[in-house]
Amino acid sequence: MKIYFVRHGKTEWNLEGRFQGAKGDSPLLSEARDELAELGVFLQNVPFDAAFSSDLKRAVDSAEVIMAQNNQPIAITTTPALREWHLGKLEGQKVSVITDIYPQEMTAFHHNLAAFHSGYFEAETPHDTTIRVKRFLQTLADKDYQNVLIVGHGANLTASIRTLLGYDIGELRQNGGLDNASVTVLETTDCKHYDSLTWNDKTYLETVETIA
């Protein structure tokens, strides 16, 4: 099974530099929809057996734009299991302001989650946010799927995907997060062990070729 993980397109709050989290949500930018359509064309020859999205609107809208370009479009199933990291008091706040107030915590959040104190902000722990994605994927183990589309969120997907690949907690975000409208592909035979095929790929913006 190949799993295509896509971070939603860029939103107004992304542009403003705000934390969105699991409760905050803002609309996709018009240029983000154009970018997602290009990603959809890039993936149009992939015969998806299933498509899942976070139930937050920015992710659902992104999934719909991508699937509209597919040669064999299918229905998208939404689930709260794929929501963004619950960031508590951080949601809606400017990243720059919070960084000025809590510089060490923000450095930890972006580069070393082992040192991030989620309780300061009434946020999910790294374990809590990644385990719900891991458990969701395990429900696919008995399905006869070859290709699956997953549309979710930057902080959650970055930490969750690297958890699936066996990274330690301190390494989950140390090299930065996933870009908006990027695709990351993992392969698995049992939904327990995963191999990385593609990471944070946006080469579709540089080429008109499609993949299968």
C-alpha positions as CSV (number, residue, x, y, z in Angstrom):
1,M,0.0,0.0,0.0
2,K,1.2,3.5,-0.9
3,I,-0.1,6.3,1.2
4,Y,0.0,9.8,-0.3
5,F,0.1,12.4,2.6
6,V,-0.7,15.9,1.5
7,R,-0.6,19.0,3.7
8,H,-3.5,21.4,2.9
9,G,-3.0,24.4,0.8
10,K,-1.9,27.8,2.2
11,T,-4.5,29.7,4.2
12,E,-5.1,33.2,5.3
13,W,-3.8,32.4,8.8
14,N,-0.7,30.7,7.2
15,L,-0.1,34.0,5.3
16,E,-0.6,36.0,8.5
17,G,1.8,33.7,10.5
18,R,-0.8,32.5,13.0
19,F,-1.2,29.1,14.7
20,Q,-4.3,27.4,13.4
21,G,-4.4,24.1,15.3
22,A,-7.4,21.8,15.6
23,K,-10.0,24.5,16.4
24,G,-8.7,27.4,14.4
25,D,-9.4,27.4,10.7
26,S,-9.2,29.9,7.9
27,P,-9.9,29.8,4.2
28,L,-7.6,28.7,1.5
29,L,-5.9,31.5,-0.5
30,S,-7.0,31.6,-4.2
31,E,-3.4,30.9,-5.3
32,A,-3.4,27.9,-3.0
33,R,-6.3,26.4,-4.9
34,D,-4.4,26.9,-8.2
35,E,-1.4,25.1,-6.6
36,L,-3.6,22.3,-5.4
37,A,-5.1,21.9,-8.8
38,E,-1.6,21.4,-10.2
39,L,-0.9,18.8,-7.6
40,G,-4.1,17.1,-8.6
41,V,-2.9,17.0,-12.2
42,F,0.4,15.6,-11.0
43,L,-1.5,12.8,-9.2
44,Q,-4.3,12.4,-11.7
45,N,-3.1,9.0,-13.0
46,V,-2.9,7.5,-9.5
47,P,-5.9,5.2,-9.0
48,F,-6.8,5.9,-5.4
49,D,-8.7,3.2,-3.7
50,A,-9.6,5.5,-0.8
51,A,-9.3,9.2,0.1
52,F,-9.4,10.5,3.7
53,S,-9.2,14.1,4.9
54,S,-9.2,15.9,8.2
55,D,-12.7,17.2,8.8
56,L,-11.4,20.8,9.1
57,K,-12.5,22.9,6.1
58,R,-9.1,23.9,4.9
59,A,-8.2,20.2,4.5
60,V,-11.5,19.1,3.0
61,D,-11.4,21.9,0.5
62,S,-7.8,20.9,-0.4
63,A,-8.8,17.3,-0.9
64,E,-11.7,18.2,-3.1
65,V,-9.5,20.3,-5.4
66,I,-7.0,17.5,-5.7
67,M,-9.6,14.8,-6.4
68,A,-11.4,16.9,-9.0
69,Q,-8.4,16.5,-11.2
70,N,-8.2,12.7,-10.9
71,N,-8.9,10.5,-13.8
72,Q,-10.9,8.1,-11.5
73,P,-12.3,10.5,-8.8
74,I,-13.7,8.9,-5.7
75,A,-15.5,10.2,-2.6
76,I,-13.5,11.7,0.3
77,T,-14.1,10.5,3.8
78,T,-13.5,13.0,6.6
79,T,-12.3,12.1,10.1
80,P,-11.3,14.1,13.2
81,A,-8.4,11.6,13.6
82,L,-6.5,13.6,11.0
83,R,-7.1,17.0,12.5
84,E,-4.2,19.4,13.1
85,W,-2.4,19.3,16.5
86,H,-4.6,20.6,19.2
87,L,-2.6,23.7,20.2
88,G,-4.8,25.1,23.0
89,K,-4.0,28.7,23.9
90,L,-1.7,29.0,20.9
91,E,-4.5,28.8,18.3
92,G,-5.1,32.1,16.5
93,Q,-2.0,33.7,18.0
94,K,0.7,35.2,15.9
95,V,3.8,32.9,15.8
96,S,6.1,36.0,16.0
97,V,4.4,37.2,19.2
98,I,4.5,33.8,20.9
99,T,8.1,33.4,19.9
100,D,9.0,36.7,21.6
101,I,7.3,35.6,24.8
102,Y,8.3,31.9,24.8
103,P,11.5,31.7,22.6
104,Q,12.7,28.4,24.1
105,E,9.3,26.7,23.8
106,M,8.9,27.8,20.2
107,T,12.4,26.6,19.3
108,A,11.5,23.3,20.9
109,F,8.2,23.1,19.1
110,H,9.8,23.6,15.7
111,H,13.0,21.7,16.2
112,N,13.1,19.5,19.3
113,L,9.7,18.2,20.6
114,A,11.4,16.3,23.4
115,A,11.9,19.7,25.0
116,F,8.4,21.2,24.2
117,H,6.1,21.6,27.3
118,S,2.7,21.2,25.7
119,G,1.0,21.7,29.1
120,Y,2.1,25.4,29.2
121,F,-0.4,26.0,26.4
122,E,-3.0,23.3,27.2
123,A,-2.0,21.6,23.9
124,E,-1.8,18.0,22.9
125,T,1.4,16.2,23.7
126,P,3.5,14.9,20.7
127,H,2.3,11.4,21.6
128,D,-1.3,12.3,21.7
129,T,-1.3,14.0,18.3
130,T,0.7,11.3,16.6
131,I,-1.1,8.3,18.1
132,R,-4.4,9.2,16.7
133,V,-3.0,9.2,13.2
134,K,-1.1,5.9,13.8
135,R,-4.3,4.2,15.1
136,F,-6.3,5.5,12.2
137,L,-3.8,4.1,9.7
138,Q,-3.9,0.7,11.4
139,T,-7.6,0.5,10.6
140,L,-6.6,0.3,7.0
141,A,-4.4,-2.8,7.5
142,D,-7.2,-5.3,6.5
143,K,-8.3,-3.3,3.5
144,D,-7.2,-4.3,0.0
145,Y,-5.9,-0.8,-0.9
146,Q,-3.1,-0.1,-3.2
147,N,-3.1,3.7,-3.1
148,V,-4.6,5.9,-0.4
149,L,-4.8,9.7,-0.3
150,I,-4.5,11.4,3.2
151,V,-5.0,15.2,3.4
152,G,-4.1,16.7,6.7
153,H,-2.0,19.4,8.4
154,G,1.6,20.5,8.8
155,A,2.5,20.1,12.4
156,N,0.5,16.9,12.9
157,L,1.6,15.2,9.7
158,T,5.2,16.1,10.1
159,A,5.3,14.6,13.6
160,S,3.1,11.6,12.7
161,I,4.9,10.6,9.5
162,R,8.3,10.7,11.2
163,T,6.8,8.7,14.1
164,L,5.7,6.1,11.6
165,L,9.3,6.0,10.2
166,G,10.7,5.3,13.6
167,Y,12.2,8.7,14.5
168,D,12.7,9.6,18.2
169,I,10.6,12.4,19.6
170,G,13.4,14.9,19.6
171,E,13.9,14.3,15.8
172,L,10.2,14.6,14.7
173,R,10.5,18.3,13.6
174,Q,14.2,19.0,13.8
175,N,14.6,19.4,10.1
176,G,11.5,21.6,9.6
177,G,7.9,20.8,8.7
178,L,6.0,19.9,5.6
179,D,5.2,22.7,3.1
180,N,1.7,23.6,2.2
181,A,0.4,21.5,-0.8
182,S,3.3,19.1,-0.6
183,V,3.0,15.4,-1.0
184,T,4.9,12.8,1.0
185,V,4.6,9.1,0.0
186,L,5.1,6.1,2.4
187,E,4.8,2.4,1.5
188,T,3.7,-0.3,3.9
189,T,2.5,-3.9,3.8
190,D,1.1,-4.1,7.3
191,C,0.4,-0.5,8.5
192,K,3.0,-1.0,11.2
193,H,6.2,-0.7,9.3
194,Y,6.8,2.0,6.7
195,D,9.3,3.0,4.1
196,S,9.6,6.6,2.8
197,L,9.4,7.0,-1.0
198,T,9.0,10.7,-1.3
199,W,9.3,13.5,1.3
200,N,7.7,17.0,1.1
201,D,7.6,16.9,-2.7
202,K,6.5,20.0,-4.7
203,T,8.4,19.2,-7.9
204,Y,5.0,19.3,-9.7
205,L,5.4,23.1,-9.8
206,E,8.5,22.6,-12.0
207,T,7.2,20.0,-14.4
208,V,4.0,19.1,-16.3
209,E,4.6,15.3,-15.9
210,T,2.2,13.2,-14.0
211,I,2.9,10.1,-11.9
212,A,1.2,6.7,-11.7
